[in-house]
């Protein structure tokens, strides 16, 4: 039996996160100026650091997040877990079930819905809590949470829709 995901979807979703971030946080046409002001970031500070390491780790983190988000967007993972992730040992009814329902709710729209939910119910509480204790502004929270809601919506769409 094949996995209930196109494994190419994970790196595509991860790269999408970086692409959206490049637009979202860009001072020329995104929320970059607001983010810089609210986070205390300066152009000089942005030029510091090892860009290869920053973007490399960001890509790895986005891939990790893609793998986690896949569990929420593709319900077939739940069925696979019910047989201990060893479908070859499952009863014949499992194969019949997967033949009938293996692509149910595997759409871009369904993935986008679950990605958005993950953003609102996952990213908002995490970023919001950190920002509150760091005494960051509501604008800071909205810029960062907005990025993650949009990004997770796109990532979820990719992860669920690509078959």
N, C-alpha and C positions, 0 to 999 in steps of 0.2 A: 504494500500500500504506500502511496506517496504521502508526503507531509501535507497538511492542510494550509500550505502557504507556498508562494513562489519565492524561493530564497533570494532571488534577485531584488525582490521588493524591499528587503531590509536595507541594503546599502543605498538604494534609490531614495527611500524615505529619509535616511540619515543625511544624504547630500541635500535633499529638499530643505531640511532644517537649517543648514548653513546658508543656502541660497535665500531663504525667507529672512533669516537674520541679517544678511548683508543688505537687504532692501529695508527692512523694518528699522534697523538702527542707523541707517545712513543719514547723516546730517543734511544732505541735499534734498532728499525727497521722502524720508521716513520720519520716524519719531526720534531720530538721533540727537537733535539739539535738546529736546526735552529730556531724553534719557541722560545725556551728558550732564546737563544742569542738575537734575534731580539725584544723580548718583555721585556727583562730585568728580566726574571724569573730565580730563583736559585732553586737548589734542596732543600735547607733549607726552602725557602719560600713555595715550593710546599708541604712540609710536615706540614705546619702550617694550621690553619683553621679547621673547623669542616667538615670532609669529608662527613658525612651523610647528612648534610645540603647542601653542594655543589652539591653532586650527586643527592640528592632528588629534589632540585630546578632545576637542569639541566634536569632532567627527566620530571618535570612538564612543563618547558619551551618547551622541545621537543614535548610533547603532545599537547601543545597549537599550536605550529608550524605545527604539523601534522593536526590538525583540520583546520587551515587556508589553508594549502597546498591542502587539500582534495577539497576545493572549486575550485581550479585551475585545478586539475587533473580529477575530475569527473564532466563532463558537465551536468549530469542529475540534479545536484543541481540547475542549472540555470532554467531548466524546472520546478522543484519543486517550485522555488521562484516565477515563473510566476503565480502560483495559490495561492500565499500567504502562502506557506508551509502547506496548508490544502487540500491535494488531495481528501479527501472525499467530499469536497464542489465543486470540479472542474466539468466542463462539461464532458460528456462521451468521448468526443474527446481526452481529456487529458489521460484517461486510455488507449485508443487505441494507442495514440502516445507513451506512455511509454511501452506498450506491444510490439510495433514495434521497438523502439529505446532505450529501457531501459538499454541495455548492449553495445550500440555502443561506440566504442573507450574505452572500459573498458579492457585494456590490460596492462601488465607490461611495454611493450615498450612505449606505449603512456604516461603512468604515468612517466616513466623515462625522456621522452622528456620534459614534462611540469615541472618536478622537476629541470632538468638542466636549463631550461629557467628561472625558479624562482630564481635559484642560481646566474646566470649571471646577470639578470635584477633586482634582489632584494638584494641579499647578497653583490654583488660587489659594487654597489653604496653606500650602508650603511656602510660597513666595510671600503671601500676606503676613504670615506669622513671623518669618524672618525679618521682613521690612518693618513690622511694628516694633520689634525689639531693637532693631538698628535705628529706629526713629526716622525712617524714610517717609516720604510724602505719599499721599494718595496717588498723585501723578506717577510716581515711581512704580507703585504697585500696578496701576493700570497699563503703563507702557510694557512692563515685563510680563504681566499675566496676559495681556492682549497678544503679545508675541507668541506665548506658549499655546494659547487657545487656537489661534490661527494655524500655528505650526503643527500642533497635534491633530487638528482637523484634517490638514493636508496629508500628514503622515498616516493617519488612520485610513483615509481614503485610498492611498497607495497600497497599504498593507492588506486591506480587505478586498480591494477591487482587482488587483493584479492576480490572475489565476495561472 
